[in-house]
């Protein structure tokens, strides 16, 4: 509905990535702003085949290090900016 009838909506609930990309690509001059706080944080999980379970501690440490250093946030921002350019 956001894409087909944007003038009829006062509120849209989307993920941050989807919202930022859609607004920048489809409605850059519409004055739509993202709320400063999210309604809910949905956890993300990584999945690993059973045959690789010995890798799990190494993967978890690497992901935690990336989260603490801000690398995951940088990767997310790069993904969003790249998607907007396309």
N, C-alpha and C positions, 0 to 999 in steps of 0.2 A: 504494500500500500504506500510505503514511503516513496517508492520510485514512480508508481502510477498516478497517485493523487497527493503529492506532498503538501499542497495548500490546505488540505482538509484535516491535517494532523497537528496536534499540539504536543504530543509526547510519543517517542518511539523508544523501545527498550531493545538494545543490541549489545553484543560484546564490544569491548573497546576497539579491537582491531577492525571488526566489520564496520562499526559506526564511523570511525575516523577515515577509513578508506572510502566508504560510500559517500560521506558528506563532502570530502575533498574532491572526489571525482565527479559527482553528480550535482552537488549543490554548493559550490565554493563561495558563492555570493549571497546565499540565502539567510545568513545570520544565525545558523543553527549552531548551538554550542553544546558541548558535552558537560554534564554535571561534574562537580568537583569530587564527588565520592561515588563509589560503585554501590549498587543495591545489594550485591552478594558476590563473594569471591568463590569461584568454582575451582576446586583443585584439579591439577593436571597430573597424569600418571605416566610413567614410562613402562613399557612392557618389554620383556626379555624372554626369548625362547628358553625352555627348561634346560636344553643342552649347553647353554651359556651362563648358567646360574653362578658359576664361579667368578664371573665378571661383575656381578652385582655390587659388591663393596666398592670396587674401583669406579664404577659408573656413578654410584650414589655420591661418593666423595667428589668426583669431578663436577657433577651437577650442583652440589652444595657450594663448592668453591666458585663456580660460575655465578651462582645466585648472590653470594656474598660480595663478590668483586664488582657486581653490576654488569657483568658480561651478558647475562641473559636479557636484561633490560635493553642494552645496546643492540643486541641481535633483534629484539622485538621492534625497536624503533627503525632499524635498518630495513626490516621486512615491510613495515608499514610504508615507509618513504619510497621503497622500490615499487610496491604495489600501486601507489598513487601515481608514480611516473608513467606506468604502463597504460 
